[in-house]
Amino acid sequence: MIKKIDYDIIKNILEDKDRRVVFEKTNIIPDHTELKNELTEYINYSKISKKSVLGIDMYQYSSFGEFEQTLIPFLFKTLFDATINLCFQNHPFIFQKYTKKEIENNYISTGDGGFLIFDNPIHSLLFAANFAIILRAYNAFHFYPKLRKIIDGINMRYAITYDKIYKFNNNFYGRAIINNARILIKDNLNRCLMDEYTHTWFTTNLDGVENLQIATLDDIANIYEFNKNYERKYIDKGDEIFENESSRRYGIINSDILKIGMIKSKETSLSIYNLHLQVTIRLYNDENREQNRLITVSLGNLNTTGI
């Protein structure tokens, strides 16, 4: 659950412990201890849970013509909706606790991209991988080919962060979103970057990002968060990327992680890693399953310069 901070509760605390307007002949700095203690107790920052944020941003959006730019928000929503459906089809166990509506409600749109909030980095990584697959189908003239001809091909850059998130006044806030946006701003290529907390999560739960290429669905199911709260009956439905036996012939065939180091953005220093993932998957035409194509896509690239 994402903690919700209520405006009215904070306002009531202020009305009880503070004064809205003070005009005295002599200004005196008040003792704020009592107010701070009550606000600290209500916010309870240490109990605000960590969530994984996937940031997706269109590379060189400003280089498109004005007409094409007006169509890009529609295109992104179309790719976004197709990716949600693909995640449910390909990963019934891992995405069992989500609905299409919930993913949409946990999405902050920027028009040419946006930020998605998930429970953990596996969800973010798989959504990014499935998005890259749909994007490849579009760029290769398999998905709305006439629209592809009009807009032209597009490339995306990705960032995954894992930190605290809270909700206030129907909007999402927190360091996971702030840091994600700062990482995307620093990237001037179509990469997939992750922060230190995301890297640590994979190290703790899978002995490292590199093991994604040999991880089975059972390995994923035994991660503490999945083992504790998820129904194992969905495992029988299989997974399109994580197979029942370790293999590098299908699904994630390569997983490379390179530490870039510390970057500084708006007085904040962030430890950043560069992820390169190669995924092989068979994509089907929903209207005719006999029409399908085996596709290999890359999420991110190995170039670490220019950050």
Secondary structure as GFF3:
##gff-version 3
##sequence-region A 1 307
A	DSSP	beta_strand	3	5	.	.	.	ID=ss1
A	DSSP	alpha_helix	7	17	.	.	.	ID=ss2
A	DSSP	alpha_helix	33	43	.	.	.	ID=ss3
A	DSSP	three_ten_helix	45	47	.	.	.	ID=ss4
A	DSSP	beta_strand	50	58	.	.	.	ID=ss5
A	DSSP	three_ten_helix	61	63	.	.	.	ID=ss6
A	DSSP	alpha_helix	66	90	.	.	.	ID=ss7
A	DSSP	alpha_helix	100	105	.	.	.	ID=ss8
A	DSSP	beta_strand	107	109	.	.	.	ID=ss9
A	DSSP	beta_strand	113	118	.	.	.	ID=ss10
A	DSSP	alpha_helix	121	139	.	.	.	ID=ss11
A	DSSP	alpha_helix	145	151	.	.	.	ID=ss12
A	DSSP	beta_strand	156	164	.	.	.	ID=ss13
A	DSSP	beta_strand	166	168	.	.	.	ID=ss14
A	DSSP	beta_strand	171	173	.	.	.	ID=ss15
A	DSSP	alpha_helix	175	186	.	.	.	ID=ss16
A	DSSP	beta_strand	192	195	.	.	.	ID=ss17
A	DSSP	alpha_helix	196	206	.	.	.	ID=ss18
A	DSSP	three_ten_helix	209	213	.	.	.	ID=ss19
A	DSSP	alpha_helix	217	221	.	.	.	ID=ss20
A	DSSP	alpha_helix	224	229	.	.	.	ID=ss21
A	DSSP	three_ten_helix	232	237	.	.	.	ID=ss22
A	DSSP	beta_strand	251	265	.	.	.	ID=ss23
A	DSSP	beta_strand	268	285	.	.	.	ID=ss24
A	DSSP	beta_strand	288	299	.	.	.	ID=ss25
###
